[in-house]
Amino acid sequence: MPDIPVVLVTGASRGLGRGIAVEAAAEGFSVVINYASNAAAADETVALCQQAARTLDQRFLPVKGDVSNRVDRDAVLGQTLDALGRIDALVNNAGIAPRVRADLTETSEASFEELLRINLQGPFFLTQAVANHWLRAPYAPAIASGFKIVFVTSISADTASISRGEYCISKAGLAMASQLWAVRLAEHGVQVLELRPGIMATDMTSGVKGKYDALLAEGLVPQRRWGTAEDVGRAVRAVLAGHFPFTTGEVIHLDGGFHIRRL
Ligand code: NAP
């Protein structure tokens, strides 16, 4: 029987990460469900993955760990390998918005550092750890089309929001990280893709729902709706299933057409 492929999804207890975990389960993957503190939510993701799974042999493992902390990152990868024996894909999804939306003239250094550490430094170095594991890996990928890295960035990678500049900078940096790792790992058969979501209905945006409802009604997004965790999950599933075989370092927009320049 072929090995069951394993995907590690960071920030999978809630929101987009949960949607990614569930679709990966439906694709036949075992899923490591990383989270920061919300164990109950991670357990809910486990239950949803079990419902979506293709086979009884798939495993769904909640693993606590702060992606911005090196000790935690090493522990998350270590627990993945100890429990499941392998890793075939990493989805760098965990991320935070600023605690306070502040104008650029008021951005605090503490918020800047927090955003850069969690949204950029964490996924960069977790990718480095996984890449180094693969470069030494004594096993072939359990995904026919090879090992995968996915970065979940944001339309904020190239949309200037002056009330959360540190978030935009973290996502712009992450978009470059995706290209860098794509170039570095292509010759080793590792595919790297950036998924760039737009305005998505999750806890992250619940506090600004009214503002975005109004903007959507005015046509800010051509498809005129909120994006969902399932929208992102299905895109990741397509990547994991190998449906983009001759593509790497690409940006896949998941934003209902928001990014199209219009007149
Ligand atoms: P969310 O609903 O706030 O969920 C965030 C997830 O990340 C939770 O699972 C949380 O774990 C985890 N997390 C937070 N900090 C972490 C850390 N330091 N280490 C490990 N895990 C951590 O967010 P979301 O809306 O799903 O966003 C997911 C990703 O998509 C983020 O990178 C975000 O920037 C990006 N994105 C979101 C939108 C949007 O409109 N929502 C749009 C574009 C891009 P706990 O449950 O334990 O707190």
Residues whose N, C-alpha, C, O or C-beta is under 5 A from the ligand:
A	BS01	NAP	G11 A12 S13 R14 G15 L16 G17 N34 Y35 A36 S37 N38 A41 G65 D66 V67 S68 N93 A94 G95 I96 I118 V152 T153 S154 I155 P197 G198 I199 M200 T202 D203 M204 T205
